[in-house]
Every structure is written in structure tokens, then in C-alpha cells.
Amino acid sequence: MLIRPIQTEKAYREEAKRGYMFMVPNSASKQAIAKQVSEQYQVTVLSVRTAIRKGKPTRFSRGKHAYPGTTYRQDHKIAFVTLKEGDKIKVFNEPAAEESDKGGDK
């Protein structure tokens, strides 16, 4: 199962509360998500909350004189994972470390 971390402003706000956001397959269960995160990042998962984001409507054309149609993008499942006190995931801390290394070695 492929679990991708989400790196947005909302995800960084959740990180301050020991919460992390992941993009997961629509068929993934909470137990499977918790197991995969704990194995992949060597952390202890306390809770998992999931939400399905509905796909946005998108217009398309059926030709020059035909009425345009509307279709929908795919739905996405988001997992909010809470970790044990003291556990962290390094993926979310990497950009800050890279910026501090750009100190200018001229």
C-alpha cells in the first residue's frame, strides 16, 4: 500500500499537535494505515482519522457546436495520524534542514 505524506500549511499546523497527514488509497482501512505508517517510519501510532475529499467538477467540450459536459476528478482519501509523545517523522523536517545549509560558501 502506497502512503504519501502531504506537505501543506495545514499539515505543518497538525505536526505541532503530533498529527501528520497522508494521502492513502480509497480502499485502505484505519488498521492498515496505522500498520503501514508504523512499519514505514518506525513510530507508534495512537489514532487514525480518515476523510474522503470529493473530486472537483471539470468541464469538457464535445465539439464546436455541442453542449459542453461536466465530469469529476477522482476522490482522494486523507488520513490524519496521531503519534505517541516524542515520536516524529523525518519527512516533514527535511525542508527546514536544507534551507539552513544554504548559508553561502563563497
N, C-alpha and C positions, 0 to 999 in steps of 0.2 A: 504494500500500500504506500502510495506516494503522499507524503505530508510536507507541504511547503510553508515556511514561516511568512507571515505578512508583515511588511515593514512600512507602516504608515504612522501618521501622528497619533492616531487613536491607539495603535499597537504600542507605541512608546509610552503613552499615558498608562496603559494597562500594566506595562512592565514595572512601573513604580509600585504597583499593588500585587506583585508576584504573579501577574497574569500575562499570558502570551497568546497570540492569535495565530492560527494556522489555517491554510486552505486545504481541505480534505475532500476525498471522493464523496459523492452524494449517498453512496450505499454504506459508508463507514458508520459503525456503531460507536457509542461513547467508550465502551470497554476496549474495543480495538484501537481507538485513537489513543487512549491512555497507555496501552501496552506499547504501541509503536513509538510514542514520544519518549517514554521511559527507556526503551531499548536504544533509540537513535541518539539521545542526548545524555544518557546516564544520569537521570534526575528522578525524583519521586513525585508522582502526580497525585494531588489531593482531590481535584474535581475537574470535570469536563462539562461545559455547556456548549450546545450547538445551535446554530441558526442557519436557515436556508435563505439566501438572498435571491430573490426572483430576478430573472433575466429582463433586461430593458427591451422595450419595443423598438424595432428598427424598420424603417420604410424601405421599400424596394420598388423598382419600376418593372412593369410588364410590357414595355414597348412605348412607342411615341404617343399613341392615342389611347392606350389602355389605362384604366384606373390603377394608380399605384397601390400595392398591397403592403401589409404590415406583417412582419414576422417577429419572433422573440429570440433573444440570445439565450444561451444555456443558463440554467440556475446554478448557483455555487453554494457549497456548504462551508460554513466557517465554524471553527472550533475555538472556544475560549478555554484555555487550560490554566489551572492554578497549581503552582508548585509549592513544595514544602519550604518552610523558612530556611534561608541560607542557600538554596539551590538556584542556579542561574543558567541560562542558555547563552553560549558564547556568540551565536549568530547575530544577536541583537546588539552586542557590544563592539563588534568589529569596526564599523564606520568611524566611531569616535577615536579608536586607536590609530587608524590610518591618517586621520587629519592631524593628529599631534606629531606624527613622524615627518610631515611635510615642512619642517622648520627651515629649510633653505640652507643647503650645504655649500654655498658659493665661496 
